[in-house]
């Protein structure tokens, strides 16, 4: 009789152990499953050619898988003449139909121009680029030789944020998200998106060189952290009101070294 009870007890214990093991396995399997987030994609439409003083239609179709993205937080076009990115200007878009963000641009003279759209949506960022030839295109030997500021009447006061760009690496793109309403003694979030050959540039060394009111001897250096692929962020606190010059320095182990300078106003 005792042997019979012992056999039953042993069988029950075995079943319990087996059941626990299966539950643990199932739990671990569900915990180990990675949630794959569908990336946003942008189909940029820019005419290959156009005429000076003509209104040129630009369009960016934003989607995520089969879904049209109607809630993008930023869709902005940046335009510059070949060799003169320091004189770029920006054009905001309007969503005419679901997921289609359109804008119009005018070019004052013939030349080869680059059109890049900066899209931020659902915590992701991408910035595809295309070229457009206006009129007869660029005159050989003249690209990048015009005096600085010659495009001021083109892009106006709203684009004072970008004053110096340095691009020596083909396929490299940088987008600085300038914070709004920056005030003294309040932390301001600085964010930079980087791409190389239309893919997020990961594991780069990104630092900000911050100079307020031209006091270069008091420059503040801030290291940005990669929050997600190609997105680098960090906080800066300004101790004085005035004009701040923020230079973004980007380096990586493959020898890339790029920088871009922006200016912003610090209020009391």
N, C-alpha and C positions, 0 to 999 in steps of 0.2 A: 504493500500500500504506500509505504514511504517512497519507494522507487517510482511509483506512478506519479505521485505529487511532484517529485523532483523533476521528472521528465517534462511535465506540463509547465512548471515554473521556468525551466530552461528554455522551452519553446517560446514562451511569452516574452522573456528577456530578449531573445534573438530577434523576434518580430519588432519589438520596441527599438532596438538598436538599428535594425535595418531601416525602419521608418524614419528615424531621426537622421540617419545618413542620407536618405533620399531627399528629405526636406532641405538639409543643409546644401546638398548639391544643387537642387533646384534654385535655392536662394542665391547661391554664389553665381549661378549661371545668369540669373536676371540682373545681378549687380554688375557683372562683368560686361554686359551688353553695352556697346557704345551707341549713343544716340547720334546719328549722322544728320547734320544740318545741311540742307540743300543750299548751295551758294547762290547769291544773286548774280544774274547775268545782264549785261547791257549791250544792246545792239545799237551802235551809234551810226546815224545816217547823216553824212555830209556830202554835198555835191563835189564832184572832182574838180569842177571849174566854175567860175563866176566872173562878174564884171564889177569894176570899181563903182562905188556909190549905189550898187544894187542891193536890195534886201535879200539876204541869203537865209533860207530855211534850214534850221538844225533840229534834229530829233533824236531822242534817246528812248528806246523801248526797254523798260526795266521789268524783269521777271524773276521768279524763283520757282524753278521746276516748270510746271504747267500753269502756275498762277501769275497773273499780272500784278505787279507791285504798285499799289495805289497810295501807299503811306510812306513813301521815301521822305526822309527828314532833310535831305539836301540833294538837289540836282542843279549844278551850276557849270556853265561853260567857261573855259579859259582859252583865250585866243592870243596868238603872237605870231609875228613875222619870223620867218626862218633866220636864226642867228641872233634874234633880239628878244629873248624871253624876259629880259629885265624890263621890257616895255609891254608886257602882257596886260590884257584887260579882261574883265569878266562880265558875263551876261547871265542873268537869272532866267530860269525856265518857268513855264506854266504847264500844268497837266491838262491837256485838251481832252483826251480820252483816257480810259483806264490804262495806267501803266505807260502812257506815252507822254514824255515831257519835251515840250517844244520851245524854241527860242528863235529870234531873228537877229542877224548880225550884218553890219555894213563895213566895207573895207574902203578906205579913202584912196588907195592907189594900187597899182599892179604889184604882184609879188607872190611868193610862195608862203602860205600861212599854215600854222598848226592849230587844230581845234581839239581840245581835250575836255571831256566832260567828267566832273567830279560827282560821283553818286554815293551817298550814304543812306543805307536802308537796312532796317532790322539788325542793327549792330554789325553791319558789314560795310566795306568800302571798296570801290573799284573806280578806276579812272582811265578808260580806253581813249585812244587818240587817233585822229585821222588828219590828212592834209588836204588843202584846197588851193588850187592855182587861180589867182585873180588876174584877169587880162592876159598879158603876155608872160606873166610869171616873173621870177626874179631876174634882175639884170646881173650878168656874171661879174663877180668882183665887188658888188655893192652890198651884199648881205651883211648886216651887222655893222655898217660903217656910218650910219646916220647918227647925228648927235643925240645924246641921251635926253629924253624928255620930248622928242619930236612927236610922240603919240599921245601927249597929254590931252589934247583936244578930242582924241578918239575915245579914251576910256574914262576920263573925268576923275573927279575927286573921290568917288567911291572905291577906287582901286589903289589907294595909297599904301595898302598893306604890303605890297611886294615891291621892293626897290633894288634888290640885288640877287641874282641867281648865278649859280655856277654849275654847269652840267657838262662833265667830261666823259661820262659813261653812257654809251648808247643804250637806249631802252630804259634808262632810269627816270622815275617820276617821283616827285615829292608834293604832298599837299598838306599845308599847315592850316590847322583849324584855329583861327584866331578867336580868343575868348571875347565876349562882349561885356561892356560896362565894367572894365577893370578899375578897381579902387585901391587906394593906399591901405596897407596893412590887412588886406583881405587876400586869401589864397586864390589864385587863378589857375584853372586847369589848362594845361597846354597839351595839345594832341597833334601828332604828325602821322600821316599815312604814307607808306613807302611802297613802291612797286619796281620791279625789274623784269623787263620782258613780259609785261602784262600779268605778272604774278606777284603776290605779296613778298616783300623783301624781309626775310626773317633773320633773327640772330645778329642784327646790326648793332653797332655801338652808336647811340644817338645822344648828343649833348646839346644843351642850349647855352649860348653865351649871351648874357643879358646885360646891357649897358643902359643906364638911365641918365638922360640929360647930358650925353656925350662924355660922361665921366668914366673913361676907359680904364683908369687905374683902380676903379671900384667894380670892375666887371664881376658878375655872379655867374657861376657855372652850375648847371642843373642837369643831372643824368636822367634820361627818360627810360621807363621800363616798358618792355613789350607786353602789352595786355592781351593781345591776340595776334594772329599772324599778320605782320606788316603794320600793326597799329602800336604806336609808342606814346606814352603819356606820363605826365608828371606835373606837380604843382609848383608855382612860383609866387612868392610874396614880395610886393614892391614896397619899399620904405619911403619913397618920395614920389610926389606927383610930377607930371611932365610927360616927356616923350621917351619911350623905351625902344631900344633897338634890340631885336631878338634874332640872333643868328643860329640857325639849326645846322649842326655839324653831324655828318653821317659817315661812318667808316665800317668796314667789315674785313674779315680775314683774307678775302680775295683781292684786297688792294683798292677797293672802292673808297673814294674820299670826295664827298660832295658837301656843299654848303649853300644856304639860301638865307637871305636876311629880310626881315619884316619889321615894320614899325607900328607901334600902337600907342594910344594915349592913356595915361594913367591919371585918373581924377581923384580928387580929395574925398 
